[in-house]
Amino acid sequence: MAEQTFSLTFDGYWRDQNSGGVPGESGIYCVYECKYDAQEKTVSLKTLIYIGEADNVRDRIAGHERRDDWLKHVRAGNELCFSFAPVQSAHRDRCEAALIFKHKPPENTEYVDAFPFDKTGINLSGETALLTSTFTVLRT
């Protein structure tokens, strides 16, 4: 495995009640605590809770076994929100690992303290609040 750089474009944000709108595609997803402003029809992200990957992100979010753990991070008046970046299945694990290693979300356990891949560059665009836009991770 050689040094590689990946460019990910995040779409979002889907509120929990609208999570059926998340694409049913291969990719990376982020779970956030957010505050919805009904008057402005906007969300304000508060905390990054979890980063995951799936062959079908919409289905994975809908049936995720860690949902109750995510909800423990949501304060009164706030809710879960999701973002999504398409990633080819061959690169999902590496991209997910790099994002987790860099950001260390509280509900992730794997890749928080170790990065098992060769040097990996990540360039993010789109809806990337609370994420570092450009970074490089080295094998630990």
N, C-alpha and C positions, 0 to 999 in steps of 0.2 A: 504494500500500500504506500503510495507516494504522497508527498505534499500536495494539497489541493485547496482551492478557494471556491466557495459556493456563494451564489447570490440568491437571496430569498426575498420575495415580495409578500408582505403580510396584508391580508384583507381583514376587515372587521370594522366595528366590533359588534358582535351579536349578543344581545342580552339573553339571559337564561330562557326566558319565555319564547324567544325567537331562534333558539339554537338549531331548530330544524332547517334554518336557512344556511347553516354552515355547509360548504361543499362536501359532497360524498366522494372525495378524491383522496389520493395518496398525499400525505403531507405532515407538517408539524403544526401543533396547536398550542396556544397559550391560554391559561385560565387565570382570570383576574377577579379581584373584588372591585366593583365599580358602583358609582352613584349615578342614577338616571335623573335627568332634569326633564320632567314632562313638558314644561312650558317651552324650553328651548329645543327639546327632542335631541338631547346630546347625552353622552356618557362621559363621566370623569373617572379615569382609572385611579385606583387607590393603591393596590398591592398586586404584584405578580405572585400567584399561588402555586402554579404547576406548569410544566412544559411536557408535552407528550408527542408521540408520533403514531400514525396508524395508516393502514391501507385505505380505510374509509373513515375519515375524520368525523363526519357527522354521526355515523353509527357508533363510533368509539365514545364520543362525548355522551351520546344518549344512554349508553349502557355501562358507563364507567363505574367500576367497583370502588373507586376512591371518592365518589361524589360527596358522601357524608363528611369525609375529611376536608374536602374543599370548603364545604359550607361552614365549617368551624371557624374559618377565617373571614366570614362575611358578617360585618357588624349590622346592627339594626338600621333599617332604612336603605341598606345597600343590597347588592345582588351580584350573582356571578355574571361575567361577560367572557367572551371567547374571541380569539383571533385565529387566523389560519394562513399558512403559506404552503403552496404546492411544492412538493419535493418528490423526485423520483424514488421509487422504493429502494433502489440500490444505494442511495445516499441518506436515507432517512435516519438511520441509527447514528451515523457520524454527525449529521447536522444537529440532531436532538442532543447528543452528548455534548457537543461544543456549546450549545445554548445553555444547557443545564450547568455545565462546569463554570461558565462565565457568570451566570446570574444567580445560581444556587437558590432556586425557589424552595420555600419551606416544606412543601409536600413531595418533593422529589427526594429519592434516596440514592438511586444509581447515578453515577457520573458526577455527584456533587464534589467528591474529594479526589477523583482520579479520572484521567482522560486517556483511554487506551488506544487512540488512533494517532497516526502520523500528524505532523504539523497541519493545522486546518485553519484557513481563513474564512471568515464569515462577513458578508456585506448584506445588510438589511435595508429594505426600503418599504414604503407603504405605511401602514398603521403600526408603528413601532414604539409607542409610548412605553416607558419603563424598561426598554431594551437598549443595549448599546448597539449602535448602528454598524460599526466596523470594529472587528477584533480578530486576533489570532490566538489559537490555543495550541500548546505544545504537549506532546505525549508526556505523561507523568510516570 
